[in-house]
Amino acid sequence: MSFAEQAVVSYLSVTGMMVEVVRKPIKHMYLYLDPPDGRVRAVVPSIASDEAIRMMVIGKLAWIKRRQAAFTTRPAVNAQAMVDGERHHFLGQCYALRVHERTRQHGVILRKPDQLALYVRPGAGREQRKLILLRWYRAQLQVLIPPLLAKWQAAVGVQVAEWRIKHMRTRWGSCNPTARRIWLSLELAKKSIACIEYVLVHELVHFHERRHNSRFKALMRQYLPDWRQRDILLNRSIYLE
């Protein structure tokens, strides 16, 4: 079973604060604050209720405020140095990078609950390490996208002839309605499933309406009523690199 199949990501408002909720097949509830701004993330059992999560967060409000204040004074870390201790994102969650040198089986493994293990050749430099991580991101999206795309093609009532993953610096996605083609940013691997779905629906709706006019927005509301909230989450904190 893949990571994407095990975890279900949603969002819960607690005293006006947006909390990312990750439901997984675990026994206990955990609370994390993710860089760079101290975003609140709750990792909880699959059966945990919203009320139980809300009570946990409320009980930790003082701690959350102290930690978030500390984030504002913490020196910035180069997210591309590819060294131990860096924070990297996958599917909306923040992981501490751990670099391991070995002569075989180079790649990435998620070490639960919050470590991303990067296996590289001895002496591998920054660019080689980054390339391994980007290849892993691409492989994860290539597995994740097809079922999501099939789901939303059926919902929106359009068919895509081709889709590709590109390393786009300024856009999350783009499309060519005439050729029925969609391009998705490799950076989406860092975002939650909810955000990835939003980008897919956005591009598919362009097959019906090319402009961002009132008709486009009405179609977005029809197919994805919370699309504005997802748009905010998509563009929150994690930047295009």
Residue pairs with C-beta under 8 A, 6 or more apart in sequence:
2 143
2 144
3 90
3 91
3 110
3 140
4 91
4 140
4 143
4 144
4 193
6 24
6 25
7 22
7 23
7 24
7 91
7 93
8 22
8 23
8 24
8 46
9 20
9 21
9 22
9 23
9 91
9 92
9 93
9 192
9 193
9 194
10 20
10 21
10 23
10 194
11 18
11 19
11 20
11 21
11 194
11 229
11 233
12 18
12 19
12 21
12 42
12 50
12 53
12 54
13 19
14 40
14 53
14 54
14 57
14 58
15 57
15 58
15 61
17 40
17 57
17 64
18 40
18 233
19 40
19 41
19 42
19 53
19 57
20 39
20 40
20 41
20 42
20 92
20 93
20 192
21 41
21 42
21 44
21 50
21 53
22 41
22 42
22 43
22 44
22 92
22 93
23 44
23 45
23 46
23 48
24 43
24 44
24 45
24 46
25 45
25 46
26 43
26 44
26 45
26 46
26 113
27 45
28 45
29 42
29 43
29 44
29 45
29 48
29 52
29 53
29 56
30 42
30 43
30 44
30 113
31 40
31 41
31 42
31 43
31 56
31 57
31 60
31 64
32 40
32 41
32 42
32 43
32 94
32 114
33 39
33 40
33 41
33 64
33 67
33 68
33 71
34 41
34 87
34 93
34 94
35 71
35 74
35 77
35 87
35 94
36 71
36 76
36 87
36 237
37 68
37 71
37 237
38 64
38 67
38 68
38 70
38 71
39 94
39 236
39 237
40 57
40 64
41 93
41 94
42 53
42 56
42 57
43 113
44 52
44 53
44 56
57 64
77 85
77 86
77 87
78 86
79 86
79 87
79 88
79 241
80 126
80 130
80 241
81 126
82 97
82 99
82 118
82 126
82 129
82 130
82 133
83 97
83 99
84 97
84 98
84 99
85 96
85 97
86 96
86 97
87 94
87 95
87 96
87 97
88 94
88 95
88 97
88 116
88 133
88 190
89 95
89 190
89 191
89 238
90 110
90 116
90 137
90 140
90 189
90 190
91 140
91 189
91 190
91 191
91 192
91 193
92 190
92 191
92 192
92 193
92 194
92 195
93 114
94 114
95 110
95 114
95 115
95 116
96 114
96 115
96 116
97 115
97 116
97 118
98 111
98 115
98 116
98 117
98 118
99 118
99 120
99 129
100 117
100 118
100 119
100 120
101 119
101 120
101 121
101 122
101 123
101 124
102 119
102 120
102 121
102 122
103 121
103 122
105 119
106 119
106 120
106 121
106 132
107 119
107 132
107 136
108 116
108 117
108 118
108 119
108 132
108 133
108 136
109 116
109 117
109 119
110 116
110 117
111 117
118 129
118 132
118 133
119 132
120 128
120 129
120 132
121 128
124 132
134 167
134 186
137 186
137 189
137 190
138 165
138 186
138 189
140 189
141 165
141 184
141 186
141 188
141 189
142 165
144 193
144 196
145 163
145 165
145 184
145 196
145 200
148 193
148 196
148 197
148 200
149 160
149 163
149 200
152 197
152 200
152 201
152 204
152 223
153 159
153 160
153 204
155 201
155 223
156 201
156 204
156 205
156 207
156 208
156 223
158 180
158 204
158 207
158 208
159 180
160 180
160 181
160 182
160 204
161 179
161 180
161 181
162 179
162 180
162 181
162 182
163 181
163 182
163 183
163 184
164 181
164 182
164 183
164 184
165 183
165 184
165 185
165 186
166 183
166 184
166 185
166 186
167 185
167 186
167 187
168 174
168 183
168 185
168 186
168 187
168 240
169 240
169 241
170 240
171 185
172 184
172 185
172 187
172 188
172 199
172 234
172 240
173 182
173 183
173 184
173 185
173 188
173 199
173 200
173 202
173 203
174 182
174 183
174 203
175 181
175 182
175 183
175 203
175 204
175 206
175 207
177 206
177 207
177 210
180 207
182 200
182 203
182 204
184 199
184 200
184 203
185 199
185 240
187 238
187 240
187 241
188 195
188 196
188 199
190 238
191 234
191 238
192 233
194 230
194 233
195 230
195 233
195 234
197 224
197 230
198 224
198 227
198 230
198 231
198 234
199 234
201 220
201 223
201 224
201 227
202 220
202 227
205 216
205 219
205 220
205 223
206 216
208 216
208 219
209 215
209 216
209 219
220 227
221 227
224 230
